[in-house]
Every structure is written in C-alpha cells, then in structure tokens.
Amino acid sequence: MNLNKRSRIRGAFIGAAYGDAFGMPSEMWTPEKIREKYGYIDHFLPGNEENEISKGFLAGEVTDDTINMVFVTEMLAETNGEVRPEVFIRKLRKWAQEQKKSKTVIGPSTAAAFALLDQGVPMEVTGKKGVTNGGAMKILPLGLLYGEKEAEKLAEEVQKLCMPTHNTSCAIAAACAVAAAAGKAAAGETDLKKIMDHAVEGAKAGEKRGYMVCGPSVSRRIETAVKIAGQKKAPAEILKDLYELIGTGLASAESIPAALGLVVLSQGNPVLCAKYSANIGGDTDTIGAMACGICGAYMGDRSFEEEEVRLLEKVNAINFDYLTDLLLPLQSA
C-alpha cells in the first residue's frame, strides 16, 4: 500500500468516528439482543429507543469516544505536541457541562474523576481507580504522534494523558497498546503481526506504570485475542469466541484486546471492522472507535466511501481535514 502520511492520519480520524458511530446503536447490548433488534448491523443507524445510552442519537452520530479524540488533538496542537492533561481535562469538562447527551455516554472512571476534581483532589490522585477503557478510547492522536517510539518513551507520554482519569496499570497498558498499534500503522507498517507485536510491547511497558491494580495481564490477553482472531473459523464463530473468552465490556483487559483481535479478523479493513465491532456486543462504540482508528491508519482515507465521510462530518459538525491539519505538522516538530 503506497499511502502518504496524510492519508493514514486522516484515515485514522475517519476510522475512529466511523467505528464509533457504527457501534453507537448497539452499545452495551448482548449479541443476542443485537440480532433480535437488527439482525445484522451493516450501515449507520440511529440510536435505539430501547437503549438507555444511545436513544436520541442520529444515524452517523458519534459518542464521547470521538469527542475525546478531538480534544486530545486540539490539546496537542495548542501545546506543540506536549501532553498537558490539564488542557485536555478543561476541554472535556466544558463539553460535559454544556452537552446534555454527555450524561449518558461519559464512562464511570471519568465521572468519578470529575467528582474528585470538584472536591479539590489533586489530578495526580483522581485517576487511581480508573480501570475502564476511557484512557485507550481517546489515545489515537497521541499514538499517531508518538506511537512508533520505543515502548517506554511512549508509555511515559500515555501515562501523562491518562493521569487525571485512568492512572492505573491496566488502563495505561491498554492505552499504550492502542497508541502503539496506531502509530505503527500510521508509519506505514504493512505486516499486521508486527503491528500487534508493537501493541503488546506497548502494553507491557504500560503495565509497569500508574497505580497497580489486580487483574489479568492486558498484554497477554492481547496475545490471546490475536490468536483467537487468527483461527481458521467463520467470522461469526470468532466473534463469539472473542465475546465469550476475552470479553467486550468496559474493562481495559476486555475491550482493548477484543478491539485488537477485530483488527486482525478484518485484516485491517476499517469498514469490515466497523461491522464486526457493532455486532460483537458489549462496548461496541468504543471497540469500534479504537479498532477502526487503527484500521484507518493502516489502510488510509480512501478505504471509506466519500458519501459516508460527508455524513459523519455533517451530523457531527466535524472536519477530518481540520483534525489532520492540526496533527500533521507535529509529526516533524
């Protein structure tokens, strides 16, 4: 694939929003309920009135996954590539206060951190119980900028961003894995195995940082998910295995390994990956945002239909060229 850097970065941004919006209607539903209500999700759909999280959302509308990603990109642009968590948190809290829909989509770790910040608790402490996937879901822009770096250096930058809300070993490990995979893909790596190996190395570095918490190894679960995804089985069987054996819930040790498994299962195709993400069950929008962001970096912006890209931009008042223009100059800064 002869893709330039701009195509890969723009593709990553489109992919994250694409996967987020694709998975939005079925968020936190079981595979059985998704089949009951939709059969198989293969295009953008509005939120379902029976879904307490997604009801009221328009077809193609994104959730807090993409919103967080935008704020991280803006932070990096404003600070010339420096990770300044206080800048990011200020943007996120302003959005949370102003947007009614934020109440249904903001995750438990972020909500808990906000409550502690309101009480005057230092930012270095507010994220010590954040074990969910909110650190990894927003990390894509940082990964595009720093993800190809040596694992320890990447982990240092990732922890800075995770500190206020997800300053735990498992959450940092998960975020490092996504950042590493995205960075490797954006750098032009065409071998998915090497991308996954880089993700595992990132997770191993992240596991040594933050507040230590009990739980399974994120890095080893990524290795297991990748093995499951590489089986010679029908995709539906592999989705079932990932759901039942790895898990697709909010926990960092579930949804991040599952997302990386879907990257492998789809062979890096972001459109196919979005369909798998929307139908696997669990935290479908976040899994879609993470997995399809990596796939978008891998296959570039031309892997999406322009009509669908325009829909995403119109519904969400988002401009992928603008986001790309913010991040691209920092690549050589």
Buried (B, 14 or more C-beta within 10 A) or exposed (E): EEBEBBBBBBBBBBBBBBBBBBBBBBBBBEBEBBBEBBEEBEEBBBBBEEBEBBEBBBBBBBBBBBBBBBBBBBBBBBEEBEBBBEBBBEBBBEBBEEEEBBEBBBBEBBBBBBEBBEEEEEBEBBBBBBBBBBBBBBBBBBBBBBBBBEBBEBBBBBBBBBBBBBBBBBBBBBBBBBBBBBBBBBBBBEEBEEBBBBBBBBBBBBBEBBBEBEBBBBBBBBBBBBEBBBEEBEBEEBBBBBBEBBBBBBBBBBBBBBBBBBBBBBEBBBBBBBBBBBBBBBBBBBBBBBBBBBBBBBBBBEBBEEEBBEBBBEBBEBEBEBBBBBBBEBBEE
